[in-house]
Amino acid sequence: MEKEGKEKLLSVGELIEELKNRGIKFYRVEIYRMMDTGEIPENYYVVERRRSYRRYRFKPEVIDFLEEKSKTNHIVLTTKDVIEKLRKKGILLTPDNIRYYVKKGFIPKEFVKIKKRFSRNYYYFHPFVVEYLEGKLRGIYQGNVLKV
């Protein structure tokens, strides 16, 4: 019997299933990445630590939060996501190109989150970066001109 006042927590699979029922497609990796980068605040989930693994349980409010987030399109993109979206628009870039643009400051810092882990840098981008890079590479945006 459940205790009164204790809300039902959802597993990652149940959360994805509930979002799918509402017409929103999220992958398990995206949810873990959003937790890792802080996009999903810590008050929306509980971490149960067992001997050698962690189990994440989500509060029901996170469904509305993710639904709102998917409408406003404020989901972080990885370097691979940015490359894939630019490839669909006919621009071919490599991860080295994008790292170079971030390092040289051609992509503004407010669009990039850099996470260092085990002497590697992981880059997470705002969705606007795709439009911004496309404009820069095609010469629409003024300012710094990228040399490709």
C-alpha positions in Angstrom: 0.0 0.0 0.0 1.3 3.4 -0.9 1.7 6.1 1.7 -0.7 9.0 1.5 0.9 12.2 0.2 3.7 10.4 -1.6 3.5 11.2 -5.3 4.2 8.5 -7.9 7.6 8.9 -9.5 8.2 8.0 -13.1 11.1 6.0 -14.5 12.9 7.2 -17.7 11.0 4.7 -19.8 7.6 5.7 -18.3 8.5 9.4 -18.9 9.4 8.8 -22.5 6.2 6.7 -23.0 4.0 9.5 -21.4 5.7 12.1 -23.6 5.1 9.9 -26.7 1.4 9.7 -25.8 1.4 13.6 -25.9 3.0 13.6 -29.3 6.5 14.6 -28.2 9.5 12.5 -29.2 12.4 12.3 -26.8 15.2 9.8 -26.7 16.6 8.4 -23.5 20.0 9.9 -24.3 18.5 13.4 -24.7 16.9 13.2 -21.3 20.2 12.1 -19.6 22.1 14.9 -21.5 19.5 17.5 -20.4 20.0 16.4 -16.8 23.8 16.5 -17.2 23.8 20.0 -18.6 21.3 21.3 -16.1 18.5 21.9 -18.5 16.2 19.8 -16.3 16.4 21.3 -12.8 17.3 19.0 -10.0 14.0 19.5 -8.2 12.2 17.6 -11.0 14.0 14.3 -10.4 15.2 12.1 -7.6 18.4 10.0 -7.8 18.2 6.6 -6.2 21.7 5.2 -5.7 22.1 1.5 -5.4 25.4 -0.5 -5.0 26.9 0.2 -8.4 24.3 2.1 -10.4 22.0 5.1 -10.2 18.3 5.0 -11.0 16.5 8.3 -11.9 12.9 8.8 -11.0 11.0 11.8 -12.3 8.2 13.8 -10.7 5.0 14.2 -12.8 5.6 18.0 -13.2 8.6 17.2 -15.5 6.1 16.2 -18.2 4.6 19.7 -18.4 8.1 21.2 -18.2 9.5 19.1 -21.1 6.3 19.7 -23.1 6.8 23.5 -22.7 10.5 23.1 -23.5 9.8 21.2 -26.7 7.4 24.0 -27.9 9.9 26.7 -27.3 12.7 24.6 -28.9 15.2 25.3 -26.1 16.7 21.9 -26.2 20.5 21.7 -26.3 22.2 20.2 -29.4 25.5 18.3 -29.5 28.1 18.8 -32.1 26.8 15.8 -34.0 23.3 17.3 -34.0 24.5 20.6 -35.4 26.5 18.8 -38.1 23.5 16.7 -39.1 21.2 19.7 -39.2 23.7 21.7 -41.3 24.2 18.7 -43.6 20.4 18.7 -44.3 20.8 22.3 -45.4 23.7 21.5 -47.7 26.6 22.6 -45.5 29.3 20.0 -44.8 31.3 20.5 -41.6 33.4 18.3 -39.4 33.6 18.3 -35.6 37.1 19.9 -35.9 35.6 22.8 -37.9 33.0 23.4 -35.1 35.6 23.2 -32.4 37.8 25.6 -34.3 34.9 28.1 -34.7 34.2 27.9 -30.9 37.8 28.3 -30.0 38.3 31.3 -32.3 35.1 33.0 -31.1 33.2 32.9 -34.4 30.3 31.2 -32.5 29.2 33.5 -29.6 29.9 32.1 -26.1 26.2 32.6 -25.1 25.2 29.9 -27.6 27.8 27.3 -26.3 28.1 25.3 -23.1 31.4 23.6 -22.7 31.5 20.6 -20.3 35.0 19.2 -19.5 35.1 15.6 -18.6 38.2 13.3 -18.5 40.4 15.8 -20.3 37.9 16.1 -23.1 35.6 19.0 -24.0 32.0 18.3 -24.8 30.1 21.1 -26.6 26.4 21.7 -26.3 24.7 24.3 -28.4 21.6 26.5 -28.4 19.3 25.6 -31.4 19.9 29.0 -32.9 23.5 28.1 -33.7 22.3 26.1 -36.8 20.7 29.2 -38.3 23.6 31.4 -37.2 26.3 29.2 -38.7 24.3 28.8 -41.9 24.0 32.6 -42.2 27.7 33.1 -41.4 28.8 30.5 -44.0 26.6 31.8 -46.7 27.6 35.5 -45.9 24.1 36.7 -44.8 25.2 37.8 -41.3 27.6 40.7 -41.0 30.5 40.9 -38.6 33.2 38.3 -38.3 33.6 36.5 -41.6 34.4 32.8 -41.4 37.3 31.6 -43.5 36.4 28.1 -44.7 
